[in-house]
């Protein structure tokens, strides 16, 4: 028998090809909100909360950001309208990966509508409960289906329980949530004042300065008589 038939030919091993990194998309091409009302509310809540926690480096406020909750599975994603996470640093993120941050959000607010009701009350609620989101708020500004239009849930050992107290208070945020004729406002119980966006705060300061100048002018006029 020929030697070549006894000794198998050496087979070259294919070159090692490292696995491709998993891509986690940053957008699905959909608009950030269904209506102008929903968009304006989202902007108000994000800006007001960001300003409220501006001096705390360990509070992250965001909204309409893809949140991936299962490493290696880009399909396991949710995009809360507004959320707050305590204990992680501020900073701009392209996406929120729960396994990298070490935790899910502490508070989530969904600006709901008839078109999103099944997700907001079903799948999303279940995901937030599994992630350990302590407080979950739903607000229906157009009064399409939710009654009352503002509702809150608090996580317990048995899952989410509806908040019954009035006014509705977020223990995590230390703030009151109020429905004001189709607009969700946040109030600080310590001062009784509502949280403002930076633009609103600037306008309020200008108004106060104008009023002070008016009073000074009147006082000067009285002294001149």
Secondary structure as GFF3:
##gff-version 3
##sequence-region A 1 225
A	DSSP	alpha_helix	3	6	.	.	.	ID=ss1
A	DSSP	alpha_helix	36	52	.	.	.	ID=ss2
A	DSSP	beta_strand	59	62	.	.	.	ID=ss3
A	DSSP	beta_strand	67	68	.	.	.	ID=ss4
A	DSSP	beta_strand	77	78	.	.	.	ID=ss5
A	DSSP	beta_strand	82	86	.	.	.	ID=ss6
A	DSSP	beta_strand	96	97	.	.	.	ID=ss7
A	DSSP	alpha_helix	98	101	.	.	.	ID=ss8
A	DSSP	beta_strand	107	111	.	.	.	ID=ss9
A	DSSP	alpha_helix	117	118	.	.	.	ID=ss10
A	DSSP	pi_helix	119	123	.	.	.	ID=ss11
A	DSSP	alpha_helix	124	131	.	.	.	ID=ss12
A	DSSP	beta_strand	135	139	.	.	.	ID=ss13
A	DSSP	beta_strand	150	156	.	.	.	ID=ss14
A	DSSP	beta_strand	159	162	.	.	.	ID=ss15
A	DSSP	beta_strand	168	170	.	.	.	ID=ss16
A	DSSP	beta_strand	175	179	.	.	.	ID=ss17
A	DSSP	beta_strand	184	187	.	.	.	ID=ss18
A	DSSP	alpha_helix	198	224	.	.	.	ID=ss19
###
